[in-house]
Amino acid sequence: MLMSSETGTVHRLGIMGGTFDPIHYGHLVTAEGARYELGLEKVIFIPAGRPPHKPGCNITEPWSRYVMTGLAIESNPFFLASAMEVERPGPSYTVDTVSAIQLLYPESELYFITGSDAVLEVLTWKNVLKLLSKCRFISVSRPGYNLDELHTRLDGIPWELKKNIIYMEVPSLAISSTEIRKRVREGRPIKYLLPESVEKYIIKNDLYRQ
């Protein structure tokens, strides 16, 4: 599901991309923090269809990750889920996704939300300069995170594009999708690490056991 442009203009639109394997409270806290701090009217969660940065990894099939994302956000009226990367063939490149959303919402100012660790790798992304010209990046970190390495890594980006990166902090949640998958494999509890609806989906569909 994706917002129709017929529902009215969204002036400030957030984009939350990721593998979401599975989605958890860390993702939700990050998106909600960015929404509040920057006055975003909506945040679209877009599970990656075929992440190009994870070749050969054993990733849960895309539609299951999309369903889990929808379950996780259903109680927040400001959040939406999109299957555009799941439905699109080939690798899921952020620049292609942002370009598609820009066509759908030509009057919207776009904000791509991601963690500071991911921004460290931004120079390796496809057409990064084009990407930074199309949207602003919200680089989210935990309180006390040292941004020195990030600033050094981004030295190669022209200033007029570098200024499109916004830095913000959100409460620290030591939760990761990798840890959740590991706990499921080991038969350990995952309750309170992610929404109950997602936990039930994982159990019902026997995800992450192998």
TORVOBA-211741 format. One record per residue (C-alpha): residue in three letters; z, y negated, x negated. Coordinates in steps of 0.02 Angstrom, whole numbers. Last residue first. Example, Ala and Ser with C-alpha at 12.3 -4.5 7.8 and 13.67 -1.06 7.14 Angstrom:
REM TORVOBA-211741
> SER:357:53:-684
> ALA:390:225:-615
END
This chain:
REM TORVOBA-211741
> GLN:521:1131:-845
> ARG:647:1072:-717
> TYR:575:895:-716
> LEU:526:897:-532
> ASP:579:1031:-410
> ASN:492:947:-262
> LYS:647:942:-152
> ILE:762:899:-298
> ILE:654:755:-362
> TYR:627:690:-186
> LYS:815:695:-152
> GLU:851:595:-311
> VAL:718:468:-259
> SER:799:444:-88
> GLU:970:430:-171
> PRO:912:281:-274
> LEU:927:301:-463
> LEU:1064:325:-592
> TYR:1197:341:-456
> LYS:1170:530:-445
> ILE:1080:605:-594
> PRO:1195:755:-615
> ARG:1169:884:-754
> GLY:1061:1039:-733
> GLU:995:1029:-911
> ARG:817:998:-857
> VAL:878:867:-732
> ARG:980:780:-867
> LYS:830:774:-982
> ARG:720:697:-846
> ILE:854:564:-815
> GLU:870:528:-1001
> THR:682:501:-1020
> SER:679:389:-866
> SER:807:278:-950
> ILE:974:207:-898
> ALA:1091:104:-1007
> LEU:1097:-40:-884
> SER:1126:-210:-964
> PRO:1130:-353:-841
> VAL:969:-456:-849
> GLU:911:-578:-983
> MET:757:-689:-983
> TYR:614:-737:-1098
> ILE:453:-812:-1031
> ILE:288:-778:-1120
> ASN:149:-898:-1069
> LYS:195:-1009:-1217
> LYS:118:-876:-1328
> LEU:-51:-912:-1249
> GLU:-65:-1096:-1299
> TRP:25:-1052:-1461
> PRO:-110:-931:-1519
> ILE:-45:-753:-1543
> GLY:-26:-689:-1721
> ASP:157:-739:-1732
> LEU:200:-620:-1591
> ARG:282:-490:-1704
> THR:396:-622:-1781
> HIS:455:-682:-1610
> LEU:491:-503:-1557
> GLU:583:-464:-1717
> ASP:695:-617:-1695
> LEU:733:-582:-1511
> ASN:900:-497:-1543
> TYR:966:-431:-1376
> GLY:1138:-504:-1336
> PRO:1119:-489:-1148
> ARG:988:-356:-1103
> SER:806:-401:-1116
> VAL:664:-451:-1000
> SER:502:-524:-1065
> ILE:419:-607:-915
> PHE:235:-623:-958
> ARG:129:-759:-879
> CYS:-41:-713:-809
> LYS:-228:-726:-838
> SER:-233:-807:-1010
> LEU:-107:-681:-1076
> LEU:-222:-539:-1021
> LYS:-375:-615:-1105
> LEU:-276:-630:-1266
> VAL:-214:-450:-1248
> ASN:-388:-375:-1226
> LYS:-320:-196:-1229
> TRP:-139:-186:-1287
> THR:-94:-167:-1471
> LEU:-34:-348:-1483
> VAL:87:-314:-1340
> GLU:187:-184:-1437
> LEU:343:-290:-1456
> VAL:318:-341:-1273
> ALA:364:-162:-1227
> ASP:533:-178:-1313
> SER:560:-345:-1225
> GLY:547:-257:-1057
> THR:411:-296:-932
> ILE:371:-411:-787
> PHE:195:-480:-768
> TYR:198:-648:-679
> LEU:45:-706:-581
> GLU:21:-879:-506
> SER:-66:-849:-340
> GLU:-218:-940:-270
> PRO:-344:-806:-322
> TYR:-240:-668:-240
> LEU:-354:-517:-220
> LEU:-464:-566:-368
> GLN:-311:-599:-476
> ILE:-242:-430:-424
> ALA:-397:-344:-494
> SER:-390:-445:-656
> VAL:-205:-400:-676
> THR:-246:-216:-656
> ASP:-390:-222:-780
> VAL:-284:-314:-909
> THR:-143:-188:-886
> TYR:-252:-41:-935
> SER:-233:120:-837
> PRO:-348:249:-919
> GLY:-491:320:-814
> PRO:-513:329:-627
> ARG:-429:203:-510
> GLU:-328:279:-368
> VAL:-163:291:-463
> GLU:-193:120:-540
> MET:-218:39:-369
> ALA:-75:135:-286
> SER:26:-22:-248
> ALA:209:-35:-202
> LEU:293:-186:-124
> PHE:459:-275:-154
> PHE:523:-435:-70
> PRO:583:-344:86
> ASN:697:-231:-20
> SER:749:-71:71
> GLU:586:21:35
> ILE:595:-4:-154
> ALA:651:167:-214
> LEU:553:268:-86
> GLY:391:178:-130
> THR:419:210:-315
> MET:454:394:-282
> VAL:291:407:-184
> TYR:194:325:-326
> ARG:271:442:-455
> SER:223:591:-348
> TRP:47:521:-329
> PRO:25:502:-517
> GLU:62:680:-576
> THR:220:691:-681
> ILE:186:653:-864
> ASN:180:785:-1001
> CYS:126:676:-1145
> GLY:-43:707:-1227
> PRO:-87:523:-1233
> LYS:57:406:-1188
> HIS:-7:231:-1230
> PRO:-160:251:-1118
> PRO:-51:278:-963
> ARG:-154:373:-833
> GLY:-110:312:-659
> ALA:23:186:-704
> PRO:142:150:-561
> ILE:115:-25:-489
> PHE:268:-112:-416
> ILE:218:-275:-331
> VAL:350:-412:-332
> LYS:346:-544:-195
> GLU:396:-726:-173
> LEU:444:-750:-354
> GLY:572:-888:-377
> LEU:585:-870:-565
> GLU:768:-819:-579
> TYR:773:-723:-415
> ARG:616:-619:-435
> ALA:652:-588:-619
> GLY:825:-522:-580
> GLU:758:-415:-437
> ALA:626:-338:-549
> THR:748:-299:-690
> VAL:881:-230:-572
> LEU:750:-116:-492
> HIS:684:-49:-657
> GLY:859:-13:-720
> TYR:903:67:-554
> HIS:776:206:-578
> ILE:590:248:-562
> PRO:553:425:-619
> ASP:436:442:-710
> PHE:405:260:-667
> THR:254:247:-783
> GLY:265:59:-782
> GLY:203:-102:-704
> MET:303:-233:-612
> ILE:190:-376:-556
> GLY:270:-534:-488
> LEU:181:-656:-373
> ARG:214:-842:-363
> HIS:112:-938:-233
> VAL:87:-798:-107
> THR:-39:-861:18
> GLY:-44:-785:191
> THR:-46:-611:269
> GLU:-236:-608:259
> SER:-227:-580:72
> SER:-171:-404:115
> MET:-21:-341:21
> LEU:-45:-173:-61
> MET:0:0:0
END
